[in-house]
Amino acid sequence: VVNVCQEADDIAHCADALANVDVMTALGELASTCRYVRPEIDNSQVFQVRGGRHPVVEIALEKSGKGPFVKNDCVLEANSDLENDGRLWLLTGPNMAGKSTFLRQNALIAVMAQMGSFVPASSARIGIVDRLFSRVGASDDLAQGRSTFMVEMSETAFILNQATNNSLVLLDEIGRGTATFDGLSIAWAIVEYLHLSLIHISEP
């Protein structure tokens, strides 16, 4: 025991090195097995993913034999014409159409790219993302006197106050926790704020 304690620092360094090797090996094996690609990372505000796939859902579908994951694209990039700027998407569709999966998929791709991993896509070019914000799902905190709607609005307010024009912001069903037209008004105002105040924060 005394000898082990004396070598504690060296053992810790070895464990840290082995952990790094383990992570890199696992990522390499995953990239090879699942056909991931190396993303191009630059200083632009581009988020360009072609043939993107959800890394978890894809494997689940393959294991269940329900068929392959349908690839999709997500291209967010600036346009000199501010009226047609492509850095903000408003995604609509029926229930169970895959909207939330699409949002989560691109959040995961962003995180994987920023950490140095290959990503599940045919190609990817992603600018440096300083922060990633996601507001997904419905939950309450009744013990603290906060309804589902209050939690949703508090989290959204935090995002809007912290996000920059280099942040990736993913909002899912904002305004759902209140009346139809109230929710629509809230969602509309948030989209306009993101577009005018954050995306064009550096514009003259």
N, C-alpha and C positions, 0 to 999 in steps of 0.2 A: 504493500500500500504506500509506503514511504517513497519507494522508487517511482511509482506511478505519479504521485503528487509532485515529485521533483521534475518530472517530464511533462507536466500538465500543459505548459505553453506549447511545446512541440507537438503534443498529441492534438491539441486544439487546432494548430495550423494545418496538420495533416488532415483532420476531419473537414476543415474548411475547404482545402484543396480538393479532396475527394467529392465533396458536395458540389463544387463547381464542375468537376468532370462529369458527375452523374447528371446534372442538369443539361450540360452541353450535349452529352451523348444521347440523352432522351429526346432532346429537341431535334438532333440530327437524324435519329432513327425515325421520329415522327414525320419529319419533312420528307425523308426518302420513301417511307411506306405510303404516305397519304398524298404524295405528289405536290408538295408545297413549293413555292418559288421564293427567291430572294427579293425582297422589296427594294425599290430605289428610294432612299431617304435623302431629302434635300431641304433647303431653307425656304421653299415656296409655301403657298397656302393651298396647295393642290392635294386633294384626296381622290386618287384615281385607282379604283380597283376593278379589274376586268376578270370576269369569270370567278367571282368570289363565292366562297362556300362557308357555311357555319361548321366549325371544326368538331363540335360535339354532336349536333343533329346529324351531320353527315355519317359519322361512325354509327350512331344509333340506328339510322335507316338501313345501313349496310348489314348490321348484325341482325336486324329484324326481318330482313329480306323484303322490305317494302319498296325497294327500288333506289336508284341513285338520287342524291341531292341535286336539285335543279340549280345550276350556276346562274349568277346574276351580276350585274354591273352596278357600281356606285361611283359616279364621277362628279365631284364637287370642285369647281375651279372658277377663278375670277374671270369676268368678262369686262371689256372696256366700256360696254354699254351697261350702265348701272341698272336700267330697267330690266335687263335680261341676265343679270349676274347669276352665275350658277353655283354659288357657295351655300345656297339654302334650298332644301327640298321640302315640299309639303306632300307627304305620302298618304293617300287615301285608298280605301278598298273595303270589301265586306269582311265580316268576322272570319277568322281562321284562314285568311288569305296569305298569311306569312309576313305581315308588316312588322310585328314585334321581333320575329326571328331575323328579319333583314336588319333591323336596328342593332340587335345584339351581335349579329354576325360582324358588322362593320366596326362595332366597338371592340370586339375581340381582335379583329385584324389590326386595328390601330395599336392596341396594347402590345400585341405580339411583335409588330414591326418596330415599335419604339424600344422594346427590350432586346432587340437584336436577333429575333427568331425569324425563320422563314414563315410565310403566311399561306393559308389555303386559298389560292387564286391562280388564275392563268398568268396575270401580271399585276404589279402594284407599284404605284408611285405615290409616296405620302410625304408631305411636308412635316417638319417638326411640330408635334402637338404639345403645347405647354401644359394643357390640362384636358381631361376628358370628363364630361358631366353627363349623367344619365338619370332621367326621371321616368321610371317604368313601374307599372303595377299600382295597386291600391292597398293601403294599410292605414290603420288608425292608431291613436295613442290616447284612448279614452281615460286611462288612469291619470293622464296629465291634462285632461280636458280638451284634447285635440281630436276633432273628427277627421274622417278620411279626407274631406275637402281641405281642412286646415293644414293637415300634413302635406298634402299635395302642393298647396300654395306656398307654404313655408319653404319646402325644398326647392320649388321653382324660383322663388325670390332669391334664395341663396345662390342658385346657379346664375341668375341674371346679374347679380352683384359681383360675382367672382370671375365670370367668363371674360376672356379677351378675344381679339380677332384671330388669335392662333389656337383657340380652344376648339375641341370637337364637342358639340352639344347635341344630345339625343333626347328628345322629349316624346313620350308615348301617351297619347290620349289625354292631353292637358285639358282641363275643364270638364272632364267626364263626371266628376263628383258633385256637380250642381245642375241647375236647370238647363235645358237645351240652349236657349238663346244667351243665358248668362255664360255658360261654358264656351259657346262660340265666340262671344265678345272677348273673353279672357284669352282664348287661343289666338284670336286675330291680333290682339294687342301685343302678345308675346312675340308672335312671328314678325310683326312690324318693328318691334324694338330690336330683336336680333338682327334683322336685315339692315335697319338704318343706323343703329347705335353701335353695334359690335362689328358686323361684317365690313362696314364702311368707315370704321373708326379712324382709319389712316387716310381716307379719301379727303380731298380738299372740300 
